[in-house]
Amino acid sequence: PLAHWLYVVAAPFATVTDGTTWPAVTAGWSSGTSELGTLFVDPDTSAALTAVWGPSAGAHVVEDDFIGTVWAARPSWIIVPFENLRPEWKVVRLDGRSPLTHDFVSDGYPLALPMTVRGDQAAVDAFLGHWAGPSANRDPARLTRVAMSGVTALVRATAAQMEQRGILWPGEEVAAVLQSADVAHISNEVSFAADCPYPDAYGDTTFCSRDPYFELIKHLGIDVIELTGNHLNDYGREPLSRTIDMYEAAGMKWFGGGRNLADATQPAIFEHNGNRIAFVGCNPVGPANDWALADAAGSRPCGDDMMAQIAQLRSEGYIVIATLQYNEHYVYYAPPDQRAAFSALAAAGASIVSGSQAHHAQGFAFEGDTFIHYGPGNLFFDQMDMMGTRQTFVDTYVLYDGRPIGVELWTGLIENWARPRLMTPEERAELLQTVFQASGW
């Protein structure tokens, strides 16, 4: 064949179902519906699939406003070529396989379609002899996976559990999604202090972490640490400088805070498989002693300089991931003030905006070509008093050829004040339905 062209089963991002089967897809092509809902395709895909499978009796062919039409018709699904993926679409695993993962192999994948040339044999041979186009529309060497998480605070009851059960215990179930990412992020809100006392499970909100707890962060394969947290300087500014030294010695990058104001404003830069990524973040709420000074460690205060920096990085070809340590809202929806603040980062040119303040899981939004998650929730923290502070997301952003093409959501539930475990299918469905509704979907 001339090439193998990969097609993908997908659905609007606000879809709970994670997987389907090949018999369901073929039956859906024949009838126009499946357990995922109504099938839609664009004209090019319709022509390609008709050539291979024969005409569909019920698939809806949409020429204009494809995203809007399919979203408005939920429950709905699509078959789309890999290169047309974007975050508005959720890739639905086909018989357990997803082309968004590094271990995906197209051999035997029923939607890897051979593209052939027909006609006079001499003309075909001449055409193939001069063909310099692509042999596939998915190149694994262009794929990058970035895992983003919410609040980490290895203190109080969380720390007490680590002392009792083992330093690595909180990460047992979430480790795989972080370790398998090409770039893994946490927002560690607490500095390591040399004189940090043994944890009091019922202590106050003046926080520090003991040095041995750093082994958990290293074990999780974390590549970049966000420093926008409100508690970084609870034990003074020196522990934060010392903590950054520990990160640097471990080969980790940091952003959103630093040893001084100049350091705090520097983006964390990564380049992987041709994807250039820049992390920036700031803390708009303080407290004042948490903010970096010209000669003292702290978090980055928010200002117009970060908006200009986002625009500049975008113009230089970076995928900008912007985070905000906003006011904490213990609700699933984002109030108007939070939406406005996150929209400003999107307007500045960020491709991804994530709310690192959220102790409570929150919803999502799309603005232009920006994906917004108002709050992934607590990753490691001891707030067990309400369901929303126990529910947590790890968002894996899939980047390809210089842009985000998808978002995978790992959903966990914190138990024993410290350890997020993978949700059951029922718990996951309930959380997704709740946050999608809170997102206005």
BELURLIN-V90565 format. One record per residue. N is the residue number from 0. RES is the residue in one small letter. SS is DSSP state (H for helix, E for strand, C for the rest). Layout:
n=[N	N]
res=[RES	RES]
ss=[SS	SS]
This chain:
n=[0	1	2	3	4	5	6	7	8	9	10	11	12	13	14	15	16	17	18	19	20	21	22	23	24	25	26	27	28	29	30	31	32	33	34	35	36	37	38	39	40	41	42	43	44	45	46	47	48	49	50	51	52	53	54	55	56	57	58	59	60	61	62	63	64	65	66	67	68	69	70	71	72	73	74	75	76	77	78	79	80	81	82	83	84	85	86	87	88	89	90	91	92	93	94	95	96	97	98	99	100	101	102	103	104	105	106	107	108	109	110	111	112	113	114	115	116	117	118	119	120	121	122	123	124	125	126	127	128	129	130	131	132	133	134	135	136	137	138	139	140	141	142	143	144	145	146	147	148	149	150	151	152	153	154	155	156	157	158	159	160	161	162	163	164	165	166	167	168	169	170	171	172	173	174	175	176	177	178	179	180	181	182	183	184	185	186	187	188	189	190	191	192	193	194	195	196	197	198	199	200	201	202	203	204	205	206	207	208	209	210	211	212	213	214	215	216	217	218	219	220	221	222	223	224	225	226	227	228	229	230	231	232	233	234	235	236	237	238	239	240	241	242	243	244	245	246	247	248	249	250	251	252	253	254	255	256	257	258	259	260	261	262	263	264	265	266	267	268	269	270	271	272	273	274	275	276	277	278	279	280	281	282	283	284	285	286	287	288	289	290	291	292	293	294	295	296	297	298	299	300	301	302	303	304	305	306	307	308	309	310	311	312	313	314	315	316	317	318	319	320	321	322	323	324	325	326	327	328	329	330	331	332	333	334	335	336	337	338	339	340	341	342	343	344	345	346	347	348	349	350	351	352	353	354	355	356	357	358	359	360	361	362	363	364	365	366	367	368	369	370	371	372	373	374	375	376	377	378	379	380	381	382	383	384	385	386	387	388	389	390	391	392	393	394	395	396	397	398	399	400	401	402	403	404	405	406	407	408	409	410	411	412	413	414	415	416	417	418	419	420	421	422	423	424	425	426	427	428	429	430	431	432	433	434	435	436	437	438	439	440]
res=[p	l	a	h	w	l	y	v	v	a	a	p	f	a	t	v	t	d	g	t	t	w	p	a	v	t	a	g	w	s	s	g	t	s	e	l	g	t	l	f	v	d	p	d	t	s	a	a	l	t	a	v	w	g	p	s	a	g	a	h	v	v	e	d	d	f	i	g	t	v	w	a	a	r	p	s	w	i	i	v	p	f	e	n	l	r	p	e	w	k	v	v	r	l	d	g	r	s	p	l	t	h	d	f	v	s	d	g	y	p	l	a	l	p	m	t	v	r	g	d	q	a	a	v	d	a	f	l	g	h	w	a	g	p	s	a	n	r	d	p	a	r	l	t	r	v	a	m	s	g	v	t	a	l	v	r	a	t	a	a	q	m	e	q	r	g	i	l	w	p	g	e	e	v	a	a	v	l	q	s	a	d	v	a	h	i	s	n	e	v	s	f	a	a	d	c	p	y	p	d	a	y	g	d	t	t	f	c	s	r	d	p	y	f	e	l	i	k	h	l	g	i	d	v	i	e	l	t	g	n	h	l	n	d	y	g	r	e	p	l	s	r	t	i	d	m	y	e	a	a	g	m	k	w	f	g	g	g	r	n	l	a	d	a	t	q	p	a	i	f	e	h	n	g	n	r	i	a	f	v	g	c	n	p	v	g	p	a	n	d	w	a	l	a	d	a	a	g	s	r	p	c	g	d	d	m	m	a	q	i	a	q	l	r	s	e	g	y	i	v	i	a	t	l	q	y	n	e	h	y	v	y	y	a	p	p	d	q	r	a	a	f	s	a	l	a	a	a	g	a	s	i	v	s	g	s	q	a	h	h	a	q	g	f	a	f	e	g	d	t	f	i	h	y	g	p	g	n	l	f	f	d	q	m	d	m	m	g	t	r	q	t	f	v	d	t	y	v	l	y	d	g	r	p	i	g	v	e	l	w	t	g	l	i	e	n	w	a	r	p	r	l	m	t	p	e	e	r	a	e	l	l	q	t	v	f	q	a	s	g	w]
ss=[C	C	E	E	E	E	E	E	E	E	E	E	C	C	C	C	C	C	E	E	C	H	H	H	H	H	H	H	H	H	H	C	E	E	C	C	E	E	E	E	E	C	H	H	H	H	H	H	H	H	H	H	H	C	C	C	C	C	C	E	E	C	C	C	C	H	H	H	H	H	H	H	C	C	C	E	E	E	E	E	E	H	H	H	C	C	C	C	E	E	E	C	E	E	C	C	E	C	C	C	C	C	C	C	C	C	C	C	C	C	C	E	E	E	E	C	C	C	C	C	H	H	H	H	H	H	H	H	H	H	C	C	C	C	C	E	C	C	C	H	H	H	E	E	E	E	E	E	C	C	E	E	C	C	C	H	H	H	H	H	H	H	H	H	H	C	C	C	H	H	H	C	C	C	H	H	H	H	H	C	C	C	E	E	E	E	E	E	C	C	C	E	C	C	C	C	C	C	C	C	C	C	C	C	C	C	C	C	E	C	H	H	H	H	H	H	H	H	H	C	C	C	C	E	E	E	C	C	C	C	C	C	C	C	C	C	C	H	H	H	H	H	H	H	H	H	H	H	H	C	C	C	E	E	E	C	E	E	C	C	H	H	H	H	C	C	C	E	E	E	E	E	C	C	E	E	E	E	E	E	E	E	E	C	C	C	C	H	H	H	E	C	E	C	C	E	C	E	E	C	E	C	C	H	H	H	H	H	H	H	H	H	H	H	H	C	C	C	E	E	E	E	E	E	C	C	C	C	C	C	C	C	C	C	C	H	H	H	H	H	H	H	H	H	H	H	H	H	C	C	C	E	E	E	E	C	C	C	C	C	C	C	C	E	E	E	E	C	C	E	E	E	E	C	C	C	C	E	E	E	C	C	C	C	C	C	H	H	H	H	E	E	E	E	E	E	E	E	E	E	C	C	E	E	E	E	E	E	E	E	E	E	E	E	E	C	C	C	E	E	E	E	C	C	H	H	H	H	H	H	H	H	H	H	H	H	H	H	C	C	C]
